């Protein structure tokens, strides 16, 4: 499994939400954007997702830097500040954890099913795919909580 769809939602309310949505190219502050996770940080989709999150998580100082840039999303492909990177990591980890919580079974339960159950080939393949998605989400959540390096410093 190379990629999976993950929803990342703009969670900004109050002052600045419309301006942030404008910089992100969204028609309204509560609009959702989908990104594909990859196994590596340097995949273009991951770079775009992290730029989106940097803008979505921008405080007043970072927002001023973005507004001064000719293209906010291009500027956001590089870190804006240490605090912004920390907020980005927290938002990304939370998104992964929420997606994981949406599955009916845990990663451990899938492992047990694959080891203990006599499964038809199609059922086994479905569990293998689901387990891969969960593993990727879990791996990114753990690394994000540990403060993995930003894409720009890879």
N, C-alpha and C positions, 0 to 999 in steps of 0.2 A: 504494500500500500504506500504510494508516494504522497498522496495528499488527501485531505478531507475538508469538508466545508465547516466553517465555524463562524457563527454570527458574533460580530462585535458591535455593541450598541453605544451610541453616544449618551453618556449619563451626565449631562450638564443641564442644570435648571437655573432659572433666574437670570441675573445680569450676565450678558456675554454669550448666552446660548445661541442666539441668532447669528452673532458675529462668528462664533466658532463654526457653526453649521455652514456659513457662507465660505469660510476658508477651506472647509472640507468638501465643498461642492455639493452639499446636501440641500434639498429644497425646504426642509424644516428640521428643527433640533431633535425630534424624536425618530427621525428616519433611521432605518437599519442599513448596515453595509455588510456584505459577506466577503470573507477572505478564505483562501485555501492555505492551510498549514502545510509546511514542508518539513522534511527531516533535517534540513540545514537552514541556518539563519540567513545565508546569503542568497537564497532564492528570491527572485524579483517580487513574488507575492508577499513574502515575509517583510521585505524592505518597505513595500507599500503599506502593509498593515501597521508596522511600527511607526511609520511617518504619520499615518492617520491617528494612531494612539497618542503620539507626541502632541499633535494639535489638540486632540480631544481632551488631553490632560494638562494643557498649558495653563499656567497661572498668569497673573498680570504681566510680569516681566517677560516671560516666554512669548506671550501673546503679542507684546510690543515688537519683539524681534521678528516674529512671523509676519506681522502687518507691514513691517518695513521691507520685507523681502519681495522681490519681483514675483516669486512663485512660492507660496507658503508650504505647499506639500513637498516641493523639491528641497527647500531649506530644511524641512522637518526630517529629511532622510539622514540628517546628522543630529547628534544630541543637542538639545537646547540648554539644558542645565542638569546638574546632578539630581536635584529635587524632581524635575520632570521625568528623568529616567526612572527614579524610584516609583513615581506614580504610574508610569507606563508599565513597569514590571508588575505592580500590584493589580492593575486593571487587567492585564493579560492573564495573570495567574487566576484571578477571579473568574474571568471568562472561561478558561479551561476547566476550572472546578465546577462551574455551573453546568457546562456541557456534560461533564462526567456524571454529575448528579442526575441528569436526565435519562440515563440508561436504567433499564429495569434490573440489570444484574451488575455486580461489581467485577473488576478485573480478576480478582481472586476466584470468584464463582465461575467465570469463563475458563480459567485455568483448570479448575476442578472438573468441570464438564468435559473438557477436552481429554483429561487423563482418565476419568472414571466411567464415563458414559459410552455406551455403544451407540454411535451416532450414524445416521445416514450421511453419505458424502455431501449432499447439499447443506444439511444442517451443520455439519462440521465446518464447511467452508464459510458459512454465515458467521459462525462463532469466531473463526480465525480472523475474519475481516473486522468484526466488532472488537475483538481483543486488540488488534493492531491500532485501531482508532483510539481505544482507551489508553493503550500504552503511550501513544504519542501525546495525547492530552495530559496524562499524568506526568510524563517526563518533562514537558514544557512547564507545567504548573510548579513542579519541584524546582526546576532551574530558575524560573522567574522569581519564586519566593526567596531563593538563595542569591538573587541579584546577578543573574548571568550578564556577561558583557554585552553592551549594546551592539547592534549590527555594525555601526560605524567603526568600532574598535576591533573587529575581527581581522 
